[in-house]
Amino acid sequence: MIRSFEKCARKMSTFENPISQLKDIFQCGVDAVKPRSLFQQQLVQNIALQQSLSHEDKRYHVIGFGKAVLGMAVEIEKLLGTRLRSGLISIPVGTRERFAKDLDFSLHPDSPLEVIECAHNNLPDERATVAASRMKALAQVMSSDDVLCVLVSGGGSALLCLPKKPVTLAEKLHIIKTLAGSGASIDELNHVRIALSAVKGGQLAMEAQNAFKVYSYVISDIVGDPVDLIASGPTVIGHGADENANAKAILMKYKLWDQLPMSAAQVIDRSKTTEHASIPGELFLLGSNDTAVKSIVERANLQGLKTIILSKKIQGNVRTVSEMYVSLAELIYNFKIDKLSVGALEDRIKQLFHGVAYDDLTPNEFLASLAESKNQSFLIVGAGEPTVCLEGDGKGGRNQELALRFSYGIRARQVGSDRIYFLSAGTDGIDGPTDMAGAIGGAFVAQAYDQMGSAADGMAFAKRNDSYQFYSSVGEGEYFVKTGHTGTNVMDIHLLLVT
């Protein structure tokens, strides 16, 4: 992160407009969680991490799966040198082409690591099952002379897919897609994935019990960083309730249990009969959205913005999340123009925060931050992973839909049309099945669309989950946030700017 932050700090230029400024701040957060930055920072701070890569008399092998794994593999390869004997990584389709000229994502020409690209649009496919089968086979032949390094990041669930027999890939894919479309959180999805998998939930590491050590290096893409659920925890055995019972409860919650194919129902109903042995190794959490948010705050502060971290644990349906941001923007704007007293603001803020898990700061701390810098521009930073209930057949992602809903929501409040700006984007650069990271929101976006004279209602795009088409039609694409695949993934970033 040190190198990335210095790079950001050097870019102290004047921005053409707040939209460019928000895109720059977001990019600074993404740069901070690139694999090279994370490894460099952790190697300085974590002696145990250094020791995990220092077994001079052992053979090292690497397996990995996730959107950030190519860059992680490059760093591991440099650190291990000739001690790295073999390995295989599973990464999203198009990753190597995307980073063909970037040395931070380029393995040595004679690398012993094989690369399989699969899971187009973050959906598991036959190549992902081949990758999982081969990783499982490699783990099984480990001996006391071998160290197995497992690289894990967000997106790994799709890139490491091996359904428990007799469940088929098509059946598992349909179950997960239906569950996601019903609004299930990533935690819930991963509990079900674990129950249906032959490698997740610690099972992959269990195959390597004969290894000298099994080390996991993880970049988190889940709220709260539950390591047993990141990429569905292939090297972590959960210590809570039976995963089968968890999965069944989740499927019943979304009224999907009775729709399951018989094969899946049988697998989930199957009771666990053996206790898992301990896994000889250690897990290192290299980074999370906390790292990205810290870099964003430092960058914004250098630009003279008053920055407040709302939460790094934002979840819930995009409808609810967008309404929260609209209400928050209206309150801050009205306070800045003296339309709202401190007392009235306090009551409204406490109502807004009541019962919501935005617990990185208290309402009183939030109020104090607002009051002490009333005349500055405010940047509210949020991070997490909202969900979308699919009700239409449009094209889009949760970040684009969140920005779209914010645009029409704030316009309806008739406040700050040229002083309120909102960015929502995924740090992986991939929002749903699109080539965008996210989008910019604000009343000006809704106005720009409506001024086009289209007969279609802008909000109709949100209702049919068609936010990509909305943003394609307005402003010549200016309001898209486009980074390309970033080579990392620590969930979504939300930036609310009130000038």
N, C-alpha and C positions, 0 to 999 in steps of 0.2 A: 504493500500500500504506500510505502514511503516514496518509491519512484513515481507511482501514478499520481500521488498528491502533488509532488513537485512539478510534474508535467502540467497538472491543472492550474497550479498557482502561477505558472509562467504565462498562462493565457489570459492575463488581466487586460483584456481589450474592451472597447466600448461596443455594446450590442446594438444592433439595429432596432430591435424591439424586444418586448418581454418574452415572445415566443422563442426567439433565438436564445435568449438567456436561459430559459427553462430547459431547452434541449441541451445546452452546454453543461448545465449543472447535473442533469441526468447522466450525461455521458461520463462526467467525472466520477460519479458513483459506480458506474459500470467498470470503468478502468481500474478502480480500486479492488475489485473482486475478480480480476483476471487471474488465472492460475499462477503465473509467474510472480505477481505481486504478493499473493497469499503465501506461497512457499517461502519467498524471501523473508517476509515478515515473521512467519512462524519459526523458521530455522534459527533466527536470531533469539527468539523468546523462549523456545521450547526445547529443553535439553533431551527429553525423552524422544522427541521427534528426530533429533540428530542421531541419537543412539539407534533408533530403528533402522537407519540406513547405514550403519557402521559395523555390521557383522562381517568382518574381513574374510573369515574362513568359510562363509556360506555362499551357496548359489541363490541368486535372487530371480524371482519370476513375477510377472505383473499381469493382472487382469483388471479390466475396468469397463465401466458403462455409465454413460451420462453425457449431457451437453457440454460439460466442462472438461471431459476426460482427455481429449487430445492434448490440450495444453498441460494438463497434469502429467500425462505420460512423458511429454517432452522434458519436463523438469526432473522427473524421476530418472529418466534415461541419463541425463547429464550428471546427476548426483551419484548414480551407481557405476557408471562406466562399464568396464569389462566384467564386473560381477553380475550384470544383468544377462541372464542366459536365454530366457524365452518369455513369451507372453502374447496376450491377445486383448484388444480393446474393441468395444462396440460403441459406435458414435453415430449421430444422425446423418442421414443421406445428405451429401453435398458439403460436408464439413471441410474435407481436405481441399476441395476446389475453392471454397470460400477463403481459406487461409493459406493458399498455395505460396504466396510471397511473404508470409509473416514468419520470421524465424522463431517467434515464441510458440508457434503451433506447427513446427516442422521437425519431425523425427529425423534422426541421422539416416542417410541413404542406406547404410548397412544395418539398420536397426533390427534387432531380433524380435521386435514386436510386430505382430500382424494386426492389421486394421480391417474391421468389417463395418461397412456403413449400411444402416438399415433403419427401420421404423419411420418411414416417411410420414410427415405430419404428426409425429409423436404417437403413431399407432403401431403396435407390435405386428411383425410379419414373420414369414418363414425364416428369413435370414437372422432375425433376432433369436429365434428358437435354436438355430444352428450355433450361433455365438454362445448362447447359454449352455448348450450341451457340451460344447468344446471347453468352455471354462470349467464346467463341472468335472469333466474328464481330467483336465490339468490339475485341479485341486486334489483329485483322488490319487495321483501318482507322487504327491509330495512326500519327502522323507525327512529325517532329522538333519539332513544336510541342506535343506531347502527353506528359504523364506518366501512366503507368498505375500505380495503387496497388492491390495485391492483398492482401486481408485473408484470413488463413488460420487456422483453428483445428481442434481435434478434431471429428470428425463430418463433416469436409469431403469425405472419400472418397465418402460416400453422397450428398452434396448437389451434387457435381460429377461426374456420371457420363456418360461418352460412350464406349461400347464401340467398339473398332476393328472395322470391317467385315471379315468378315461375321458377327462375334459379335453376338448379340442381347442385349438387356437381360435377358431371362428366363434365357438361358444363363449370363451373367456372374453374375447374382444367385444362381443355383443353385450355381455353382462356389464362390463366396465363402461362402455359408451352409453348404455341406458342409464346406469347409475349416475354418471357424470351429467347427463342431460337432465336428470331429476334434481340437480343442485347439490349433490353430495360434495363434501369438502375433500381435499386431497388426503387428509388423514383417513377419512372413511373409505375412500377408494383404495388406499394402500392396505387397510385391514382386510378388505375383500380379496385384493390381489394376493396377499400372503396366504390366505386360506386355500386359494386355488393353485398355488405355485409349488414347484418341486425344488426351487432354489432360493426363494425369498424367506424372510423371517429367520435368518440364521442358518438356513439349510446349506447354502453354498459353502460357508466357512466350516461347517461340520464335516464336509467331504474332505477337508484338508487337515484333519485331526493329527495326521502323522507328520505334519510339517514342524520344523523347528519353531517358527513363529508365523502368525497370520496378522499382518498389519493393515488396517483400513485407514485411508485418507479421504476425508469427506468434506464436501462443500454443500451446505444445507440450502434447501429450497422449500422448507416447511416452517410454518409459524411455530415458534418455540423451540426449534431445532431438536425434535425427538429423533435421536439417531436410529431407533429401531423402526422408523417409518420412512426415512429418507431413502428413495429408490426402493422402498418396501423392505429395507433392512436385511439384505442378503447375508451380512456377516454379524448380525446382532440378534440375539435371542431375547425377545421381550419377556419381562417379568410380571406382566399383568395377567388379565384373564386369558383364557384359552382363545386363540385367534379364530378358531372355528365358531365359537360362541359369539365373539365380536362381530364376525362377518354375517352371521345369521341375523343378529339383532339389527344390524345396519340395513340389510336387505329387507327385513320386515318393516323397518321404519319408513322406507321409501315404497312400500307395498310392491316389492318385486320378488319376494320369496316364492310366491305361488306361480310365478312366471318362469322360474329357473328350469333349464333342461335337467332331466333326471340325473345325468352324470355329475353336474355341479352340485346338486342337492345332496347326492350320496357322499361326495368328497367332503362337503362342509359338515354334514351330520356325523362323519366318521370321528370317533373319539380318539384323542391322543392316548397312547398306551405306554409310551416310554418317556423317561426323563432324559433331557439333553445333557450331554457332558459339557464341560467348560471348553471354551475355545482358547488355545494358547496364543495370545497376542494382545493387541491394544488398538484402540481406535483414536484417531486424531481429527478433531473438527477444525479444519483449516480456515473456514470463513462462513459468513452468513450475511443476512441483510443488515445486521448491525455494522459490519465493516463498510458497506456501501453508504449507509446513512451518515456515519461519521465523516466520511469524505465529502458528502454532499453538504453537510453543515459547515465544514471548514471552507469549502469553495464559496458558498453563499455568503458567509460572514465576510470574506475578503471582498466581496462585491458590495458590501454595505447593507445587506439585507438583515432584518431581524428574523432569526430562524428559530422555529419552535418544533420540536419533534412531537407529533401527536401520538403516534404509536408505531411499533414495528410488528404488531400482531393483528393487523386488520383482516377480518374475515366477514363472511356474510354475503347475501345476494347483492349483485351490483345495484339493484333498485334501492335497497336500503342504504348501501354505502354511498350512492350518489346523492340521496336525500340528505344524508348526514353532512356531506361536504357542501351542498348547496346552503343548508341552514347555517353552517359554520362560516361560510363566506359572507353571507348576508349579515350575520352578527358582527363580524370583524369590520366590514365596510361601514355599517351604521354607527359603530363605535368610533371609527376614525373620523367620520364627518359630524360627530357630536349629536347624532340623532338618537343615540342610546346612551343612557347614563351608566356609570360603573355598577350601581346597584341593580339596574335592570339587566345589564349584561351578565352579572353574576348569576341571577336567577335563571336566565335562559341557557347559559353554559352548563349549569348543573343539571338542568332538565335534559339537555342534549347528551351529556355524558352518562346519565343515569342508566344503569343496567347494561352498558356497552363495554366490551372488553378492550377499550383503548386506554390501557392502564400504564402507559409509560410515564404519565404525569397526572397529577390530580387537577381537578377543576381550579382549585385555588392557585396552584403553580401556573396554570395556563393563564389565568386572569392577571396574575402578577407580571408575567412576561408581556402581555398585551399592554398593560397600563404603563409600564416603565418606558416603552418605546412607541408611543402612540403615533408619532409623526413620521416614523420610518415605514418603509415598505415591509410587509410581513410575508415570510415564506413558511408555510405549514408543510411539514414533511411527514408522510405516512408510508408504511410499507406492510406488505402482507400478501394475501392471495384470496380475493373475493371469488365468488362462484356465479355462474349463469345458469338459469333454468331455460333450456331450449324449448321454445314454443313455435319457432318458425324454421324455415329451410334456407335462411339467408347465410351469408358469409361474413365472418367477423371474429372478434375475440373479446374477452372480458374487458381488456383495457380500452379498446375502441368503443365498446358499448358504454362503459362507465363515463368516458369523456363525452359521448353523445348525450347521454341522459343528463349529465351535469349541465351541458350547454342549454338545453331546453328548460331544465329546472331553474337555473339562475336567471334566464331570460324572463321566465314567468314571474319572478320576484321583482323585476324591474329595478335592479340596483347595479351600480358599477359596471355598466356595459363595456366601458373601455378601461376598467381598472381591476378586473378580476380575471385571472388566467389559471387554467388547471391543466396539468399533464398527468397522464396515467400510462405507464409503459412497463413492459416486462424486461428484466435485466438480461434475459436470454436473447432478446431481439426478435422473438417469435411470439406473436399474439394470435392464438388459435391457428387455424389452417391458412394463415396469410403471411406475406413477406414484410409485415410491419411489426414494430415493437409495441406500438400503441398510438395515441392521438392526443391532440390538444383540445381542451374544452373551454367554453366561455359563451356569453350571450352573443358576442360578435360572430361566433361560428354559426349559431342558429340564424342570426340575421343575414349572414352571407348566403346561406342556403335559401332562405325565404325570399330574398331579393332576386334570386334567379328566376322567380316566377313559375316554379314547378308546381304542377297540380298535386303532386304527392306530398303528404304531410311528413316533415322531417322525423317526427317521433315514430312514424310508421316503420321506419327502418329499424329502430330499437325493438319494436314489438315483434318483428319477424327475425330478430337476431341478424340483421343485415348491415351492421355498422361500417363494414369495409366499403360497401357500395356507397353509403352516404358520404364518407370522407373522400372517396374517389371522385365524387361529383361536385365537390365544393372547394373553392380556393386553389384549384389546380394542384391538389395534393399538399398544399402548404401546411395543413393542420395534421398531417401524418407525422409520427415519430418513427423514422426509419434508420436503423443502425446496421441491418443485416445480422446474421447469426453472430453473437458476440463471443462465443467460446466460453461462456460462464452462465450461471443461473442461480440467483438468490431471491427468487420471487419478484413481485411487482413493486414499483416505486410510484407514489402519488405526490405531486408537488402542487400546492395551492398558493398562488401569489396574489396578494391584495396590495396594490400600490397606493 
